[in-house]
Amino acid sequence: MSDTITISPLTRVEGHGKVTIHLDDNHKVTESRLHIVEFRGFERFIQGRPFWEMPVIVQRLCGICPVSHHLAAAKALDSFLGLSQHDLPITAYKMRRLMHYGQILQSHALHFFYLSSPDLLFGIGADPSIRNIIGVAGQFPKLAKEGILLRKYGQEVIRLTAGKRIHGTGAIPGGINKNLSLAEKASLLDKKNDMHIDTMINWAEETLTFFREFHQKNQKLIDNFSVVPSAYMSLVNKDGGLELYDGKLRVIDAEGNMIADGINEKQYYTFIKEEVKEWSYMKFPFLTQLGPKSGWYRVGPLARLNCADFISTPKAQKAFEHFKAYTNGKPNHMTMHMHWARLIELLHAAEIIKELLEDSDLQGDKLLAKGEKGKEGIGIIEAPRGTLIHHYRIGEDDLVEMANLIVSTTHNNEGINRAVNEVAKKYMEEQTNITEEMMNAVEVAIRAYDPCLSCATHALGQMPLQVSLYNANKDIIEERFR
């Protein structure tokens, strides 16, 4: 008799999905799958819309990382107009960067403090009634406060650059529609309140110290929970440094050897292909030269630190050096170390925001560049969760004819499935029945990626949490609800 365990929906992730764990006659895990059960229609229903609407429309994919889609679409339309990022007015270029790093700050704070810290602070098997942000606020009020205000500061940066905290309009094809006024700049640099950028940098450092101390005390959990060797992909700058807004793609293998470097946006669709599987609405990208079986890779904070040679800001660079030394300079494959990498980026984002706020170019009045329209536009950006690609083909009537959006969670699809399978095998070897701890352990593996399932698909509805065991005849032999 073979059984199937179903975990549906996943919790403390953005969007909806479920996990099935397939068991053989000896109650051993044979396969685990992350099923994306929502359908995304954006690539179809934006066809026939004017190209200039894209930065506003496509960010409706998500309320968590709309800025990333907003900017990726704007960059794609810059490309359509024949403009590189360095053809933009300097004020437009730097305002977009400020907007983006505000997004990185708020999103990383949201994920670590709201979604992941409860598992670290209370334990994977803790009572779900306290294993949440409310429990964190009750027992760790200082940490919770700092997390909330870090996110709030990032959202305020977004509001002042994009016009709104969610679904703003600041980036437009060829530039931006507003600069940062002196009054707005002063509000972000006001030392009279606890929402000053220096305070944000200090809190980001404190959070990184907290994680490192937690890691020292819980090394087995953090290091051995899930280890998934893979290739990695991210943008880097011209010198090989960490770059989140604009750069060229770099891909390394599991040993750190260079697979490809300096890939520009116009090469992506010959370098990357996407496979479809019948049990998920989310595609499975792979490197064309290696094929679907061995060409899968991962993106995101861990990938970016594995690919980068250095970080440009001093405090984050020091943390980066410690991170790289932990694996003797080799790629880090430990799933839970994604949190470590994410917090280094949180610190880096705060440092970049300070640099930009002190730059008088943000008050410039030249905001828009004009170019010659082509036939297609491609924009690539490093969203909080990883590499994000927007590709549009546009007709002579200025209407979108084709759109392809490859989001971070789609790139990570195979890696997430492998992490789930590894964790499921470990837990099912130690027990023969479904437990709350086992279910949450599977979710912890997924949660480390900070997946945005509402970006990777488009929601049709909600489901109750259900865990079911089926025999070979598909009869339910055990069922639990959360």
Buried (B, 14 or more C-beta within 10 A) or exposed (E): EBBBBBBBBBBBBBBBBBBBBBBEEEBEBBBBBBBBBBEBEBBEEBBEBEBBBBBBBBBBBBEBBBBBBBBBBBBBBBBBBBBBBEBBBEBBBBBBBBBBBBBBBBBBBBBBBBBBBBBBBBBBBBEBEBBBBEBBBEEBEEBBBBBBBBBBBBBBBBBBBBBEBBBBBBBBBBBBBBBBEEEBBEEBBEEEEEBBBEBBBBBBBBBBEBBBEBBEEBEEBBBEBBBBEBBBBBBBBEEBBBBBBBBBBBBBBBEEEEBBEEBEBEBBBEBBBBBEBEEBBBBBBBBEEBEBEEBBBBBBBBBBBBBBEBBBBEBBBBBBEEBBEBBEEEBBBBBBBBBBBBBBBBBBBBBBBBBBBEBEBBEBEEBBBEBEBEEBBBBBBBBBBBBBBBBBBBEEEEBBBBBBBBBBBBBBBBBBBBBBBBBBBBBBEEEEEBBBBBBBBBBBBBBBBBBBBBBBBBEEEEBEBBBBBBEEEEEEEEEBEB
